[in-house]
Amino acid sequence: MRDERQAALEAIADEVRTCTRCRLHEGRTKAVPGEGDPDTEVVFVGEGPGFNEDREGRPFVGRAGGMLVRLLGSVGWRREDVFITNVVKCRPPDNRDPQPDEIEACAPYLRRQLEVLDPAVVVTLGRYSMGTFMPGARIGQAHGTSQAVDPATGAANALVFAMYHPAAALRSPGVERDSFEDMRHVPAVLVRARELRAGGASPEAAGATMTPEPVPSPADTSTTIDSDEHLVIAAASDPAADDASQLTLF
Ligand code: SF4
């Protein structure tokens, strides 16, 4: 299964690297299809590649990438444990916002990636990514909340959780604080998504919408990698920690 997913993701990436569907191909150095664990349960979706990403062909490798790594690390995760991609795969000139027709042209790639990955949770980074999964929402109100994902996005059975773009956290100490606080909720959203999937009801059918409970703060957690190389987070202060405070990312 892992090999099949990896091959399917590589096939999509190959198409992205030669894509000319929208004007953004004209200025790119390298397209940035996305990368990560093909068996992950959590997909992070940003907006578009920046200067460094365009040069390297990899998502979130600049300063915003450093912030994303810090955010992931605050709940004991690594970037290799999740899948990271963007709504547009080529850099908009001068780092301008992606335009609606560019997002629409690129949407089939993201949809196909999500169909392959079948994540339990999609985390949106920034308002253009959020607009794909929470149409009409405003980032100031929606960050830190989750709802069922429309299966038409490609994530057929998932919850979406909205966060600010890491670049915004670099610019504003207040947004940085909010981002770390929001990140603390993501493991709980994953637990809830797993419950909904295990119950056989899609999150959408169950009408899932929630403001999640956070997991213990990083100071209260211990993080280990188990013998199967799976990431485990357990509340060190609570030896009887239940599923809500233990996570394994596959
Ligand atoms: S942004 Fe997407 S649709 Fe546009 S050229 Fe790049 S890969 Fe193709």
Boltz pocket constraint, residues with backbone or C-beta under 6 A from the ligand:
constraints:
  - pocket:
      binder: B
      contacts: [[A, 15], [A, 16], [A, 19], [A, 20], [A, 21], [A, 22], [A, 23], [A, 24], [A, 25], [A, 31], [A, 87], [A, 88], [A, 89], [A, 90], [A, 102], [A, 105], [A, 106]]
      max_distance: 6.0
